[in-house]
Structures are given as C-alpha cells and as structure tokens.
Amino acid sequence: MFSRLLLLIAVGSLSIGAGCQSMGGSRRTAEGQPVQPARSSFNLNPFASLERSLIFAPSPETAGDWTPTDFTFEDARFTSADGTKLHGWYVPHPQPKAVVLFSHGNAGNVALWATVLKNLNERCGVSVLGYDYRGYGRSKGTPSEAGILADARAARAWLAKRSGVNEQQIVQMGRSLGGAVAVDLASTDGARGLIVESSFTSLPDVASGMAPWLPVRTVMQTKMNSLAKIKNYHGPLLQSHGSGDRLIPYEQGKKLFEAANQPKQFVEIPGRDHNDPQTEEYYVALKEFFDRL
C-alpha cells in the first residue's frame, strides 16, 4: 500500500492542482475486524479521485453482521444537506449520562464498528449514534471531505431530535479520520464534550511524514486540518493515542492535544498500534470523563 501511495504522490506532484495522497487507510476496524474497501469512480480530476479512494475505504452493506443479537439498536435513516440518503445505528440508554455521536475511521461500516457502540452504551452508560458516511454501508453517495462533514451534521441533527437534546449538548466522539470529523463539529458548532482517539493534526501532515521529500502539502486536496480547528473548541476534551501507532504517529496526537484548550486529558495507550483495541485503563478514563460532564 505505501509503495503505491508514494507513487501516486509522485505522479500527482507533477500535475498542477492535483492531489493523490492519503493516510493509507487500514483494512481493519478499531476492533481488528477485516473490511472490504470499495473504490471511488474517477471524475474529471483523476488524481483527486485517486486521493479520495486511498483516504476513504468504505465497506459495502455485504460486510459485517447487520443483525447482531447481543445488544439493542434502532436503524437511523436521515438525509444529508445535498439530499444523500444516510444510515446509522442508534443505541439508546434508559438513563444516559450523555448523548454521543460516534464518527468512525476511514475503513469499514457501522456494522463492523458495532462493538464500539455496544461498549459505549453498556460500559459507559450513554446513548450513542454510530453512522456511516456517504458511500459506506447502507449510506448512498461517494465520500469526500465536504461530504462526510455534512453527513456528520445531518447525523447530529437526527440524534438531537431522537434523544430530545440540543445539538450543542451532544458529545462528539471520533476515531482516526472520525476524530477529525468530531473536531470539526465541536470547534465550529460547540459540543458538550469532545473525545478524540488515535487521530492526526491534518491529513497532509500524515502524508508528509510518509514522504517528506515530496510536496504533498501542496498537492493534497483533502485537508481535514484538526490542528487549525481545535483551538476554537472550548469545552472538555479527552484524547487518546497508542504509543506504538505506526500509521498516525503518536507525536501528531500529542501536538494536536497541546493545541487544545483546557480542560483536557490525554491518555497514552502504551505500545498499542493504530487498530489495536482500547485497553481497560482507557475505558476507566472514558467512564470518568462522562461522569464529570
């Protein structure tokens, strides 16, 4: 994957206005489950399409268990601002400590992230909506930076109406790519709390770390610049990162955290790689975070 990635950057760097680098999306979810990525179709700018196809690795509806029996959820169906039909799973709690919007990583679909939703609901005592960006799972369309941010706002609106809380009282939570989505919503619109797992300062920063000799910051069109946004969020932050993360360097997580306002807490996950499951210590910190809200 990395050799192909660098080749695409090299070709794209020779093209004016083109972008063709990505974060090299993993083919496993945060819980270690395999995914089956689908590829975006080419548009008039083939390098932009190649870039998106490497950043976004959606699994179709055929991947994952869509009828789990170990927890109760509701199908959520809603529409993004441009009319794209979206889907998610809402897991209610009878006495929730918080209402959470969970934005998953660049790979998989909501069915493959079901364990995360179950753990949040049962172990942390929250109501949570996990949703699929456009092109993932049962959601229609093709993913892009602007598209998935619009999708997140549509998901938040649905969740606010279903749970009976104000949109700004929803906790924004995201992992990896989803961390950047959560930062965008919290910093732009406000949130009761922000939880960021194994995320980056920006996608060009990730790409530059992989190929520092190439002008990736110039050619990349997909930015997801959390470092520039997080300073605008004023509220509780819980951030975590594995010290053994080989995809998104631990140092990027720390840099993002340092740019954030107080109150904030950073949880290091010792030795854990990007797609390794969270530790018991992390869940203790997560539960305490919700208790303090």
N, C-alpha and C positions, 0 to 999 in steps of 0.2 A: 504493500500500500504506500509506504513512504517514498519508494523509488518512483512510483507512478505520480505521486503527489509533487515531488520536486521537478519531474519532467514537465508537468503541466504548468508549474510556476515559471519555469524557464521559458517555455513557449509563450505563455501569457505576458511575461515581462517584455517581450519583444513587440507586443501589439499595443497600440495606443488605446488607452481607455479600457483595456481588457482586464479581467481578473479570473484567476483559476487556481487559487489555493484554498485549503480548508484546514480544519482542525483534525482531519484524518479520522473521521468518526469510527468508534469501536463497533464491532459487530456483536457486542453483548450488552445487556442492560446492566443497571447497577447491581442487580441481584445475580448476575452471572449467567443469565439465560441467553441462548443464541437468538439472533434476529436475522431476518432475510431482507436486506435493503432493496428498495426499489429505486430506480434511477429516473431523474427528471428528463423530459424531452428537450431537444435543442431548440433555441429560439434564434433570433437574428444575430445575437452575440453568442457564438458557441463557447467562448471562454467563460462568460458569466454563467452559462448553463453547466459547464463542467465544474466550476467552483461550487455552485449550489448542490450539484449531485454528490460532491465529496463532503460537504458540510452536513447536508441533510440525508440521513439514511433510514427512511421510514420502512417499517414492516407493514405489509398489507393485512387485511382482515383475516386471511387464511392462517396467519401466525398467531400463536398464543391460545390460551383457554378462555373462551368467551362466556362460558357457563360455569364459573367456579362455585363450589358449594360450601366453602369454608368461611365465607363472610357474605353479608347482605349489602347490595348496592342497587342504585337506580340508574337506568340509562338516561343520560342527559343529551338532549338534541337542541341545538341552537344555531344561529346564523351569524357569520362574521359581517363586518361592515360592508363588504363588497358583494354580499349575497352567498358566499361559500358556505355550504352545509357542513356543520361540525358535530362531533360526538365526544362524549366523555362518560365517566362513571362517577356518580355521587354516592359517597358512603356516609350516611348520617349517624350522628351520635345523639342519644336521648338527652344528655346534659353536657353539651360540648364546652370545653374550656376555651375553644377558639374555633373559628371557621377558616379553613385553609384552602388556598388554590395551589395545587401542585403542578408545576411545569417540568416535564421530564426532559431527558437528554436528547441528543440528536439521533439516537437509534431506537428502534422498537415501535411499540404502540401501547396503548393504555392497558391492554390485557397482559402484556409482558412486564408491566410495572405494577401489577396488582398487589404483589407482596408489600410494596412500599405503602400503598393506600391502606391495606389491612393493618400494618404495623402502626401507622399514624392514628388510625381510628381506635384500635384496641389497646395499644400500649401507651398512647399519649392522650387519649380521651378527646379527640377533636372530630368535627365533621370535615370531610375533605372531598374536593372535586379534583379528580385527575382527568385530563382531557387530551385529545390528540390534535396536534397542529394539522393544518391542511395537508392532505396527501398521506397522512398516517392513519392506519387502522380503518375505521369507518368514516373518517372525515374526507371530504372531497377536496379537489384542487391540487395545486402544486406549491410546495413550500418556498418561501423567500423570507428575508429579514423583515420587511414591512408586513408581509402576510402573517407570519407567526405572532408578531406583536399585536396585530389587530385581532387575531384569533384569541389571544390571551385576554384581551379586554372584553371580547364577547363572552368568554367563559366566566370572567369575573362578574359581568352583568347578570348572567344566568344564575350564578351561585348566590349573589346578593338577593335576588328575587326569591329563590327557593328557600334560603335559610332565614330570610327576614332581617338581614343586617345591611347597614350601609356599605357600599363598595370599599370605602376607605377603612372600614373596620375588619376587612378580610386580611389574614396573614398571607403574605406572598412567600412561596417556597419553591425553590428550583434547584435542580442538579445539573452540573456541567453546562450545556447550552441553555438549559432551563433556568440556571442561575442568572444568566444574563437577561432572560425574559423577566424574571422576578425583580431584578434590579431596575429594569426599565419601568415597570408598572409602579413599584414603590417610590422611586425617585421622581417620577413625573406626576403621579396622581396621589401619592400617600398610601400608607398601609398601617395596620395595627402592629405588624411586626414583619421582619424580613429574615428568611433563612436561606443561606446560600451554601450549597455543597459542591466541592470539587470543581469550582468554576474558574474563569480566566479574567484577565484585565480587558482584553479585546481579542477578537479572532486574528487580526493582523499580528498581534504580539505572539500568539501561539505559532503562527506560520513563520514569523521571523526567527523564532527560536529553532525551528526545524531547518531553515535555510537562511542563515544570517547574511550570506553573500548575494542574495537576490533581493530586488526591490519590491518585496511583497507588500509593504505598507502602501506603496503607490498603486499597485495593480489590483489589489483586492477590493471588491465592491461591497462585500458583506463585512460590516464592521463589528456590530454587537459590542460597542465600546462601554463596558461597565465602569471602567476607571474614570471616565469623564462624567458619568451619570451619578455614581453612588454618593458623591459629596452633596447632592441635592436631596438625599433622603435623611430625614430627621426622625428617628424612631429606633426601637430596639432591634439589634442585629445579632444573629447567631450564625457564625460562619465556620465551616469545617473543611479540612483538606488532608488527604493522605500524604505522609512524608515520602512515600515511595512511588508517587504518581509519575508514570513515565509518559503520559500523554499531555497533561496540563501541569507544568512544573509547580511544585509546592511554593516556590518563590513568587509565582504570579498570584497565588491565593493570598499570601501574606501582603503583597503590595496592594492588592485590592482592599484588604482589611485595613491597612494603615491609612488608606484614603477616606475611609468611612468615618462618620461622626459617632460620638458616644450617644447612648450606651451601647456597648458592643462586647462580644465574647468570641474568641477564636478557640476552636477545638482541633488539635492536631490528632490525626488518626495514624498512630505510629506504624510505619512500614507498609501501609496499605497502598495498593495501586489504584488506578482510576476506577476500575469497575468492580473492585472488591466490595463486599457488603459492609455496612456500617458495624461498628463494634458496640458491645453492651454499654461501654462508657459513654459513647456518643448518645445512645438513647436515654441515658440518665440525664445528660446535659440538655437534650431536646425536651424531655418532660419538664425539667426545671424551668426551661425557657417559657414554656406555655403556662406554667404555674405562676410565673411573675407577671404575665401580661395583664 
